[in-house]
């Protein structure tokens, strides 16, 4: 039997013990609740010193953290992200559900809400520290010194070249002008992942991303919730809490390699969507996979044509007519896929994503995705008025 003095020391029901326990609980709750705002303040300070943020976080800490997370979860063949999302939502809903069944319902609901707010604050803090600060880096155009005006006729030049490139790569892939059906995935996606991974070191070097951006981060993850992503108008997403690059595995094959390379760019600390699109294009274009190169060419071709239709619709229609029948079949298949899934979910998802991007100082929100066109044109201008062949 323990001595009486030990009994008193372990008597947590005593007023002093309860008071001490309450203070410790309150302190833990306050630390958790304030962690998110403090992390956001750190991100704001990082934005005030972009050169230092780039040197310390952008080139070293951020990519290294992304690599560590990706390698820790990469050995799972499935995406942890969708399961963690489901578990977190279920946990928070159950906490509220238990509160609704409590005797002192209002008090229990208040406590449950405060606990959920604390959890969300911690989640926000982790996001900011492992990825959110990347939004405060100087943009790629500044880091590369791409400040000269874009020549007025460069869009026409690149658009015309893109038709020849996409047609040529289609023929390399299918040895035909029209396969008779939309392009499909070659084999297991893992071989395509390897081809994209192998292209990252050269891209990281050329575009000054830091050595860590070239490190292998493992496979991309095809999602079980791909049908839901389609309804939301999403081709994929990066989950910074686990470092996973996730893709909608139902998207037509002509888009999948570029989508995978885009999410890989986020894994490497590239937060801005236009830069992830551009670097994903550069990686897919340099890979050993014929499908990836065709996917990159199709992405650039469509970006050029969309803008050219606005500026010079007659010339744009001439270029569209110059597409191979098989290339046009792939374009039609892609349009049909998204048309089937367009609806209220797509609009809501786009609105949420727009607000998310604006909250991270991306002032044009989801419109920033299309700014990859400007990056490709600036790259062409810096390379002698044409996109260099990989």
N, C-alpha and C positions, 0 to 999 in steps of 0.2 A: 504494500500500500504506500502511496506517495505521501511524503510529509505534508502537514497542514499548510505550510508556507507555499508549497508547490501547487496545492489545490487553489489557493487564493490567486496565485499568479496565472493559473489557467482558467480562472472563472471569467469567461468573456461576457457573462451576463451582468457583471458589476457595472455601475454607472460610469466609472473611470474607463473601463475597457470599452464600453459601448461608445463613449465620447471619442476615445482615441481611434476606434474603428471607423466611426463616422467621418472624422477628419481625414483619415487615410483614403477612404472611399471618395470623398469629395475632391481630394487632391488628384487622385487618379482620373476622375471624371473630367476635372478642369484641364488637366494636361492633354487628355484625349480630345476634348472639345476644341481646345485652342491650337492643336497641332496643325489643322488645316489652314486657318488664317495665318499662322506663323510661316508655314511653307509658302503660301501665296506671297507673303511679304518678302521672303527670300527671293522668289522668282522676280518680283518687281525690282528689287535691288540688282539682281543679275541683269535685267534689261537696261538699267542705268549705266552699266559698265560692259557693253557688248564685246569689246576687244578682250577683256579679261575673262569674260564668260566663255568666249570661243576658245581661248588658250587653255583654260583649266577644265571647264566642264565639257564644251563641245568636242574638243580634240582628245580628251583623256577620260574624265570621270564618267560622262554619259555613255559613250560607246562601250566602255569597260563594264558598266553596270548592265547594259543591255545584253552584252555577251554572256555575262555570268548568269543572268536569269534564263536566257535562251538555252544555254548548255545544261542548266539544272533541270529544265522541263523538256528538253528536246528528245530525251530517250523515250518519252511517252509517245506511242503511235497515234494517240487521239489528242484532241485539244482539251487541256484542262480548263481553258477559259470559259467554255459554255457551261461546264459543270459547276465551276465556282460561281458564275453569275446566277445560275439557278439556285444553288445552295444559299447564297447570300440573300437573295430576294425572299426565298422561303423562310429563312431564319428570321428576317425582320418582320415579315407578315405574321409568323407564328408568335413572335413576341407581342405584337399588337393584339393578336387573337386571344392570347392568355390574359392580357390586361382586360379585355372586354368581358371575360368570365369572372374576373375578380370581384370581391365584395365591394371594396371601395373603388368603383370603376374609374371615376374621373382621376383620382390620384394615381391609380395604376397606369392609366393611359398616358398621363403626363410623364410618369417615370419611364415608361416604355419609349415614348417619343424622344425624351432626352437621351436615353441610351442609344437609340438609333441614330440620333444626330451626332453623338460622340463617335460611333462607329464610322459614319459617313465622313466625318472630319479626318479620322485616321486614314481612311481610304484615299481621301483627297491629298493628304500630306504625302503618302507613299507615291501616288501618281506624280505629284509635282516634283519630288526629289529624284525619281528614276526616269522621268520623261518630260514633264511639263516645262522644265527650265530650258529645254531644247528650243522652244518657241522664242526664246530671248536671244538666240544667237544672231549674228549679222546674216542677212540673206545671202544666198549663193552668188547672186550677181555681184554683190559687194566683195565677197571673199575671192571671187575669180577676177575681179577688176573689169567686168563687162559693163562699162558705162557709156560706150560710144552709141550714138543713135543707130537704129536699125535701118539699113537701106530700104527705100520705098519699094523697090522691085524684088526684094529678097523672098517675100512670101510666094510670089508667082514662081520664082526659080526653084524653091524648095518643094512646092506643091507638085510641079511638073516632074521633078526628080523622084518624088515619093511614089508616083504612079509606076514609073519604071522599076523602082526598087520592090514594091509590093508585088508587081506582076512577076518579076524575076524570081523572087523568093517563093511565090506560090508554085511556079514551075519546078523549082528545085525540090520542094516538099512533095509534090504530087506527080511530077513528070507528065503533066497534062495541063491544058488550059482550063479544064473543068472536070473535076472528079465526079460530078453528078450528084453530090451530096455535100453538106457542110463539113468543113475540116473537123476531125476528131482528134482526141489525145492519142499520141503515138503508142505509149506503153504506160507502165506504172509511173505515177507522177514523181517518184523518188529520183529517177534518172534525170528528169527535167530540173528538179531541185539542185542536184549535184552540178549540172551544167551552169545554172545561174550562180551558185555559190562560187564556182571556179572563176567567174568573171568579176567578182567583187573587188579583189585586191587591185587590179589595174584601174578600175573605176574610182576606187577610194584614193588612189595616188593621183590620178589626173585631176580630180575635182576637189582635192585638198580636204578630204574628210578625216584624215588621221589614220594611223596604222591600224588601230583597233577596228575600224570600220571594214577592213578587209578580212577579219577573222571569221571562220566558219561558225555559223550559229545553228546549224541543223536544218531539219526539214520544215516546210510549211505544212499547216494542218488543214485538211478538208473538214468542213463542219457538218455535224448531223443536222444543225438548224439551218442548213442552206436554203430550204424553201422559205423559211421566215425571212432570211436575209434578202431573198429575191423580192418578197413583198415590201420590204423596207427600201428597196432600191440600192442595196449594198452588194459590192463585189467581194468584199473582205474587210477585215479590220485587224489592227494590231492591239494586243492586250498587254499593256506595259507592266501589269502586276506579275505576270508570268513570263514575259518576254517572248510570247508566241506570235508568229505571223499566221493569221487565219484567213482562209479563202472560201468563198462560196463555190463549192465544187460542181454546181449545176450551171454556172456561167458557161457560154459557148467556148469551145477550146481555143478559138482564135484570140480570146481575151485572157485566158487563164495564166499563161506565162508572164505577161506584163503585170497582172494583178499580183501574182506571187512576188515578183521583183519589187513592186511598189511597197508591199508590206514588209519585205526584207529591208527596204530603205528605212522604214520606221524603226525596225529592230536596231539599226545602226545609228540611231539618234537623229534622223532626218524627220523633223516634226511637220514642217510645212508641206501641204498637199501638192502644190505645184512642183516642189523640189523632189518629192517622192515619186511623182509621175515622171519627171524628167530623168532622174537617176535610175528608176526602174526601166525606162526605155533604153538608157545607155547600157545597162547590164544585160537586158534581154538581147539587145542588138549585138553584143560582143560574145555571147555564149556560143558553145559548140552545138547547141540544139537548133535544128532547122526550124522547128515549130516556134521556138522562142524568138528567133530572128524574124520570122514572118509576123509574129504577134507584135513585136516592136515596130516593124515597118507599117503594119496596119494601124497601130495607134497613132503614129506620126502622120500618116497619110490622112486619116480621118480628122485629126486636129487641123491640118493645113486646109483641107477641103471645107470644113465647117466655117472657118474664117474667110476663106476665099469666096464662098457662096454669099457672104455678106458684102464683101468689097467688090467683087468682080464675078457676078453670077454666070455670065456667058462663058468666060474662060473656065470656071469651075465645072460647068456642065460638059465642056469639051473633055476635061480630064476624067470626069466620071464615066463618060462614054469610052474612054481608053482603057478602063479596067478590063481585066480578063473576066469571062463569065463566071469562073470559079471564085474569083475575088468578090465579085458582086453578090454571088450566092452567100458568101460568108458575111458580108455586110448586111444583107437582108435577114439572115438568120439571127444576127445580133440584135437588129432593130426589133424583130418579131419577139425575141425572148423578153426584152424589157417592156414591150407593149403589152404582153400577156400579164405582166405583174404590176403594171402601173396602176396606182389608185391612192386611196386615202393614206395608207401606211407609208407609201413613198413620200407623200407631201409632208406628213408629220415627221418622218425621219430626216428629211432634208431641212426642215425648219429647226429641229433640235441640233443637227450638225452645224447649221449656219450660226446659231447662237453660241455653240461651243467654240467654234473657230474664232468668232468675234471676241469672245471672252479672253482669248489668248493673243490679242492684238493683231489678228488677221482681219483687217478692217473690211475686206470685201467678202468675208465668209466663204460659203461654198463656191462662189465665183472664182475663188483662188485656184481651184483645180485646173481651170482652163489656162491659167497663166503659164503652164508648162510650154505652151506654144511660144510665148515670148522667150523662154529659156532656150528652146531649140533654135529659134531665129538668132538669138545672141550668140549661141554656140557656133552656128553657121557663120555669122559675121566675123567672129574671132578666128575662125578656121579658114578664112579665105573665100567667103561668100558661098559656101556649100558645106553640107554636113559631111564630115570626114568619114570615109569608109573604115569600119572596124578592122 
